């Protein structure tokens, strides 16, 4: 279907987010800031900030939460938007009301688990989420999940888990589901404001509250951090995985946690080159099986390295990185520059817990769950939501008991990677044998549950899901279920053909553009080249959406082979000479108002500031995002100004956590007027 942007005719899909349609048409600049005419692009793609605002049919809207419709007329937002002309007076009828026992904020894994548990206790529940479908970040995850198959769908891809959970909840008549309906405020009289279907305002009367609103992307401060093309890894997953848009040609990733590692994998699957992953710490923050598979697919991971700057004319064209010293500052003589069009920031998340804080300040019964409570894996959030729900039920004087095994499982599922255990070398034989390449203790056991002969078991070193899997039988059928189900792509199968040759089976989750009889370079766990091997056959596992590739390999290398390179070495090459300008004070902290790190530090020093609210004098935190994006960066600014962040008064929360048109609050009687008001701000 057709729409236009800045007078240019474009094509898109009905109902997709306008930001994704613009990216698909190679538009990455959405607005021009009134301060310095600076170009603005997306950052969160989640409605949390205002970086993607454009003018639609004369009114400002966040393009990442504005569905595309045929004939839509959009244009770049330049400076501040103009107020629409005043119309005639409109009759008002007051907001509609809804009464429930419990309001659940957020339809991700924690919110879904909490709602299901509370409804099972006979309580009436409303679950409100700001997206069209329930599932939260699960909807963005195309990889297979770790954890336990029985308890949290391990081995299943995130978007499939979301579908299962949503179907279960929709079958319960005690739960009212409100999608496209953000909760915008909690009030001291025990009521909440919900912007239902992003078109009308509903007041919800409730007795108790569960806040499972997830987390938002963390920004980091470096020169050029506000250029179009610098955005969060979650935004990238939204564009690529949810909306199927090839949002970049070549990316650099900042951060080696699971989000950054998985982001690199998703990029490769989308046909996007990854120049590398930089991590300021001296160790990888995510699961080693994730980093292992990324490295052997041809993506380098640079430790003790940070991004120095991003540069380009109106959008990212190159990024420079450098090693850091003991003081965490970049050593500019080690700098190298990459030609990239995107810098993905995967430097952590900040809990969306403002509504919980509002509720508790008013003495309202409330709990928080999932990332709103503690940043962890989605598998942990499933149990966290259920546990929080029962804790809330106790606060409501219901007779319930929390299953202690849930608490134990949740603690395991949110565990940091444990010890690394060396594995003994497998000796090939005429019978099939699995070879395990995972050597770090993480919560994962799908291979033990999918083996049809029950021949794979955990080691019992710790007596829980963190133990490593081992082959305990002698009856492997060579079915490759374990190879296909493993979330880390860390299991192969091997058997001897004769004294010199073996057949080896390795997992592969990319399109196969080669045929049996062709040769490919087999790689070891660390990405080293072993040998060129002939492909014997390939089998696609539909359940796990994974290829099992059978190769003929030498007996010397068969038990070492586990991967194929997914991108050419040229994709990771830096320019011959570094090319950058480094002015750290120019890094933007408040993206909405374009207040730099240097401006904030100078203000703190000159005014002896010890209160975040004082920064509003230079407009820091006064923008449309409600200081959600800049708040995590203030501590570094106070520290640089010589003020202990622990002694600084926190900023005040705004009464509404997101924008709502006045027309929606007034609930104007004309349906046409309500639709018009809904377009004003999303």
Beta strands, then each sheet from edge to edge (+ up, - down):
strand 1: 2-5
strand 2: 8-11
strand 3: 31-32
strand 4: 39-40
strand 5: 53-56
strand 6: 59-62
strand 7: 73-78
strand 8: 96-99
strand 9: 102-105
strand 10: 125-128
strand 11: 175-178
strand 12: 182-187
strand 13: 191-196
strand 14: 200-205
strand 15: 208-211
strand 16: 215-217
strand 17: 230-232
strand 18: 250-254
strand 19: 273-278
strand 20: 301-302
strand 21: 305-311
strand 22: 318-323
strand 23: 336-338
strand 24: 342-345
strand 25: 349-351
strand 26: 365-368
strand 27: 433-436
strand 28: 456-458
strand 29: 469-471
strand 30: 491-496
strand 31: 501-508
strand 32: 519-523
strand 33: 529-541
strand 34: 546-554
strand 35: 588-590
strand 36: 595-596
sheet 1: 2+ 1- 7- 3- 4+
sheet 2: 2+ 1- 7- 5+ 6-
sheet 3: 8+ 14+ 13- 12+
sheet 4: 11+ 10+ 9+ 15+ 26+
sheet 5: 16+ 25-
sheet 6: 17+ 24+ 18+ 19+ 20+
sheet 7: 21+ 22- 23+
sheet 8: 27+ 30- 31+ 34- 33+ 32-
sheet 9: 28+ 29-
sheet 10: 35+ 36-
end
